[in-house]
Amino acid sequence: MTRLFNDPATFTEDMLAGFLDANAHYVTGVPGGVVRATETPSGKVAVVVGGGSGHYPAFCGVVGPGFADGAVVGNIFTSPSTQEAAAVARAAHGDAGVLLITGNYAGDVMNFGLAVAQLQSEGIDARYLAVTDDIASASADDIAKRRGIAGDFTVFRCASAAAEEGRDIAGVESVARKSNDRTRTLGVAFDGCTMPGADRPLFTVDAGTMDLGLGIHGEPGVSSHIMPTAAELAELLVTGVLAEKPAGTGNRIAVILNGLGRTKYEELFVVWKTVAALLTKAGYTVVQPEVGELVTSLDMAGCSLTVMWLDDELERLWTSPADTPAYRKGQITTAEAKTRATVTAPAATAQIGQADTAGAVAAQLVAQGISAIAAQMVAAEAELGRIDAVAGDGDHGRGMVKGTRAADTAAASALAQGGGTQAVLTAAGDAWAAKAGGTSGVLWGAALAAAGRRLGNLGIPGDREVTDALRAGHDALMSLGGAQPGDKTMLDALAPFVSALSSAVEGGTDWRTAWLAAAEVAEKAAADTAELRPRVGRARPLAERSVGTPDAGAISLAMCIHTVADLIEEHTK
């Protein structure tokens, strides 16, 4: 149980404030996360790591000499937003480029990928890599779909050490890719973790059993096994990882036996006793192993075994000195570095598209709808989290609350400045994406912005303009997210809704009446996702467990559509 918090909604912000104060010698806060307290020297590539919170000491705990230059800090188990990733990368960047690294999760890939594109448009040589070490999450023939778990640490470590040596951006990226290609992890869970403020864990493990192949975002394992002895567990982990030895590698390895938050160090050492013996028996030489908590999952009970097959270069980088808040090795000898100036968020300079008289009326109705959706998400937070936890990380409800609250505030601000429908939707979408993070945040942001562009700021949109805007939002979501109908995502509720509403309007029905009928179609389609097997996202490795439970994103989208339908009925009475 995560017991110590003030407001669960501000747990990440409160945690980060305390971390920064306790480690001011190492790090300083910037919009979106942390960077080293000293400036990045000229000629040095900056390595920025990141992801959701809940994994300490990853990710902010490894920022310092010999390791990362910055860390992007998202909400618990939620990808940071594009804006946050770009802001930290800008702050960490010197003049030699920046490499961003995360685990391989849809939200991280989407948001960090967009951040890289944004940075490149500004003239910064930015690159991105997603770590894929989790052997339980996809087959050896489908490695690109594997998650990044504790193997994040070996990749972060070697890429950062290469940058510290003075390698150029291409060289640092090459090291990161090589270390990722040579890293494999397998983990087990004995009990689930609990989100701050929640009264139950995200998943439970039956007494006398353990889950094999867990994720680090509160996802349960892919299969259940009888609880073994420490020696039996060691054999299971070693056998599983060594079976995936990359082609062309030798017998010198870096190894991490990682605790997930609630497994005591003494227990880990008992397991390590047998792990070390088995590795030696298999003919391997272990180079400076790590036994302890390096990539956690809040208070999850469990552990994982990571192996990185070394060559001369990777061994040198793995054993090089580092000095960070949570990880120290050897003795760092560096020239005196310049203390970093305070970095603040740039003031917003975007011009608000002004509405005419009719446009102001339309914009006010849109802002009212966003406000009502925000209120609905507060009421639905717990249920959305429960649904999401069945095969995911349980953060969807909290993410929707954060996103819609920010959207509501931004929409009201744009409206107060005389903005029209496009201005209100664009401001709401930008704020939603920035504060919610994750996959759904960036998708909602893109959909609202695309719809706003079709509607414009002048006049009251007609029936065809509304359907065109909804289609634009649908297409933006589909293009950015890469999902297809049937993948068990929010698209499975949105596509039938847009199709039903468009068909009704083409048949002569006004859009308001069509919306009311199409809202029922969306609700049924969302409920019907219970019978689908997820083919993308964090739930994909747990496809069978997901059957019988609808997709949280589809349910929340249907709720948003129904909330607007309720407003339409109110205004037509």
Salt bridges, closest charged atoms under 4 A:
GLU13 OE2 - LYS402 NZ 3.34
ASP69 OD1 - ARG36 NE 3.47
ASP69 OD2 - LYS44 NZ 2.78
GLU122 OE2 - ARG90 NH2 2.88
ASP125 OD1 - ARG127 NE 2.91
ASP134 OD2 - ARG147 NE 2.78
ASP142 OD2 - LYS145 NZ 3.62
GLU164 OE1 - ARG36 NH2 3.00
GLU164 OE1 - LYS44 NZ 4.00
GLU165 OE2 - ARG316 NE 2.68
GLU173 OE1 - ARG127 NH1 2.55
GLU173 OE2 - ARG177 NH2 3.10
ASP191 OD2 - ARG262 NH1 3.25
ASP199 OD1 - ARG200 NH1 3.30
ASP211 OD2 - ARG545 NH2 3.60
GLU219 OE2 - HIS217 ND1 3.80
GLU244 OE2 - ARG146 NH2 2.81
GLU244 OE1 - ARG184 NE 3.44
GLU290 OE2 - LYS329 NZ 3.66
ASP311 OD2 - LYS178 NZ 2.67
GLU313 OE2 - ARG167 NH1 2.47
GLU313 OE1 - LYS178 NZ 2.52
GLU315 OE2 - ARG252 NH2 2.79
ASP323 OD1 - ARG328 NE 3.47
GLU381 OE2 - ARG398 NE 3.37
GLU383 OE2 - ARG386 NH2 2.74
ASP393 OD2 - ARG538 NH1 1.66
ASP475 OD1 - HIS474 ND1 2.95
ASP487 OD1 - ARG535 NE 2.60
GLU523 OE2 - HIS562 NE2 3.34
ASP528 OD2 - LYS524 NZ 2.76
GLU544 OE2 - ARG533 NE 2.86
ASP566 OD2 - HIS562 ND1 3.51
